[in-house]
């Protein structure tokens, strides 16, 4: 995000919109993320450390206590099935 803001500033762009920001991100060619799976951790399972914050704004979040090395295809299937049951409101 910092790189994006520096690039916009360097170009002297004054009218900054959501589109302007997306166009200057390293992930500008990637689609928005639908589902973020957060595997187990010892302290705060909700800590994402700002991971792809712009691209995950309207993502659905799935938390599991299963640690990553033990996260199997069966666990992934469980997460996807959970996601399929959700209503996507896109921030509304």
C-alpha positions, 0 to 999 in steps of 0.5 A, spaced: 500 500 500 505 504 501 508 503 494 502 505 491 501 511 495 508 513 493 507 512 486 501 516 486 504 521 489 510 521 485 505 522 479 502 528 482 495 525 481 490 530 485 484 526 484 485 519 488 479 514 487 478 507 489 480 506 481 486 510 482 489 506 488 487 499 485 491 501 478 497 502 482 497 496 487 502 490 485 496 486 485 492 491 480 491 485 475 488 480 480 481 480 481 478 481 488 479 475 493 472 472 494 474 468 500 480 468 505 481 462 509 485 464 516 488 457 519 489 456 526 494 460 530 496 461 538 493 468 539 489 472 535 486 468 529 483 475 526 490 478 525 491 479 518 497 484 519 494 488 513 494 482 508 492 484 501 487 489 505 485 493 498 483 486 495 480 483 501 475 489 503 469 485 501 472 478 502 468 473 506 473 470 512 473 463 514 477 461 521 479 454 523 483 452 528 487 447 524 494 449 523 496 450 516 500 444 515 494 439 517 490 443 513 488 438 508 483 438 501 478 435 506 478 442 510 478 446 504 472 443 502 469 444 508 471 452 508 468 452 501 462 449 502 461 454 508 462 460 503 457 457 498 452 458 504 453 465 505 450 471 503 454 476 499 453 483 501 459 486 498 459 491 504 452 493 504 
